[in-house]
Amino acid sequence: MTATATIHSGRPVATLINVFTVTPQRWHELIALLAHATEETMKHIPGFICANFHASEDGERVIDYAQWESEAHYRAMLDNPEAREHMDLAATIATDVQPRLFHVASHHPKA
């Protein structure tokens, strides 16, 4: 399995889309924390494929788009104390956190 994000309906991966609501003054802080957590911890947890962070133009939302080899790998990460520490800290920066697992139901690349 490659270490890049690939969006394809036939690829059996667990895709985490986590929507953080933040004050516009704190989105940089949240992304810095998420990037640090990814480099220091998440990348070293079995099953991790990739993580990408997106900031809304108004600065009120940060999206974490991450892929794990399976839902079991994602669930195991949730039990990891180092990962949990980072996630708990992120929740103190955000005013709301909405993580959800997804699968790609439809895929339409430009040919």
PLY file of the C-alpha trace (Angstrom):
ply
format ascii 1.0
element vertex 111
property float x
property float y
property float z
element edge 110
property int vertex1
property int vertex2
end_header
0.00 0.00 0.00
1.38 3.42 -0.91
1.84 6.23 1.60
-0.15 8.83 -0.32
-3.80 9.78 -0.14
-5.69 8.07 -2.90
-9.37 8.64 -3.35
-10.92 5.67 -5.10
-14.15 3.81 -4.41
-12.47 0.40 -4.73
-9.71 1.08 -2.21
-10.46 -0.59 1.15
-9.21 2.05 3.58
-10.77 3.83 6.52
-11.00 7.54 5.84
-11.28 9.84 8.83
-12.81 13.23 8.18
-12.61 15.25 11.37
-14.21 18.69 11.37
-12.90 21.07 14.01
-14.67 24.35 14.72
-12.23 27.03 15.91
-12.06 30.73 16.41
-10.33 32.35 13.42
-7.44 33.39 15.68
-6.64 29.75 16.58
-6.74 27.78 13.31
-2.98 28.17 12.80
-2.36 26.84 16.30
-4.61 23.84 15.70
-2.99 22.94 12.38
0.47 23.26 13.94
-0.59 20.89 16.71
-2.12 18.39 14.27
0.98 18.48 12.05
3.26 17.97 15.05
1.10 15.09 16.33
1.22 13.47 12.90
4.99 13.77 12.55
5.78 12.72 16.12
3.14 10.08 16.79
0.57 9.17 14.13
3.08 8.32 11.41
4.57 5.67 13.68
1.31 3.93 14.55
0.63 0.75 12.53
-1.90 1.27 9.76
-1.36 5.01 9.29
-1.34 6.01 5.60
-1.55 9.81 5.52
-3.07 12.95 6.98
-3.97 16.24 5.33
-5.18 19.39 7.05
-7.40 21.99 5.46
-8.41 25.41 6.79
-11.58 27.13 5.67
-11.18 30.55 4.11
-13.03 32.16 7.04
-10.71 30.46 9.56
-13.61 28.87 11.45
-13.11 25.25 10.39
-10.15 22.91 10.15
-10.62 19.59 8.38
-8.40 16.61 9.12
-8.59 14.16 6.20
-6.66 11.04 7.19
-6.46 7.52 5.84
-5.84 4.33 7.82
-5.35 0.85 6.37
-8.51 -0.34 8.14
-11.09 0.66 10.70
-9.32 -1.68 13.16
-6.08 0.31 12.72
-7.96 3.56 13.31
-9.66 2.17 16.43
-6.31 0.92 17.77
-4.88 4.42 17.33
-7.68 5.78 19.52
-6.41 3.55 22.34
-2.81 4.76 21.97
-1.97 7.01 24.97
0.34 9.31 22.94
-2.26 9.76 20.20
-4.96 10.33 22.82
-2.86 13.08 24.44
-2.60 14.95 21.12
-6.31 14.52 20.36
-7.29 15.76 23.83
-5.11 18.85 23.39
-6.65 19.55 19.97
-10.07 19.40 21.60
-9.03 22.20 23.97
-8.19 24.46 21.01
-11.36 23.70 19.07
-14.83 24.68 20.23
-16.31 21.57 18.57
-14.82 18.35 17.17
-16.72 16.01 14.85
-14.73 12.93 13.77
-16.38 10.44 11.41
-15.14 7.44 9.44
-16.08 7.29 5.78
-15.65 5.11 2.73
-15.57 6.47 -0.79
-19.01 5.78 -2.22
-18.44 7.37 -5.64
-15.29 8.50 -7.45
-15.11 10.77 -10.56
-11.56 11.65 -11.67
-10.86 13.82 -14.67
-9.78 11.45 -17.41
0 1
1 2
2 3
3 4
4 5
5 6
6 7
7 8
8 9
9 10
10 11
11 12
12 13
13 14
14 15
15 16
16 17
17 18
18 19
19 20
20 21
21 22
22 23
23 24
24 25
25 26
26 27
27 28
28 29
29 30
30 31
31 32
32 33
33 34
34 35
35 36
36 37
37 38
38 39
39 40
40 41
41 42
42 43
43 44
44 45
45 46
46 47
47 48
48 49
49 50
50 51
51 52
52 53
53 54
54 55
55 56
56 57
57 58
58 59
59 60
60 61
61 62
62 63
63 64
64 65
65 66
66 67
67 68
68 69
69 70
70 71
71 72
72 73
73 74
74 75
75 76
76 77
77 78
78 79
79 80
80 81
81 82
82 83
83 84
84 85
85 86
86 87
87 88
88 89
89 90
90 91
91 92
92 93
93 94
94 95
95 96
96 97
97 98
98 99
99 100
100 101
101 102
102 103
103 104
104 105
105 106
106 107
107 108
108 109
109 110
